[in-house]
Amino acid sequence: MENDPVSSPSHYKAKSGIELVDVIGHLNYCRSNAIKYIFRAGNKHPDKEVEDLQKALWCIQKELSRINECLTNSNS
């Protein structure tokens, strides 16, 4: 798998060749970042796998808060 650190970093490409940008391009910030951190966990920096998963969890929690706020406001 060829690594181009600008346009096609190897830590954002699956072994199958699928690139993360093609998967998350239509999602909002929190959802796309959560997927990004899960996708690269253990690949970009193997020693930071847990940190990447914690970042993904933070993004998911932020997105859940946003959704809950929208639901609360729509029920007001």
Helices and strands as residue ranges (DSSP letters): G 10-12, H 20-24, H 29-40, G 46-48, H 49-74
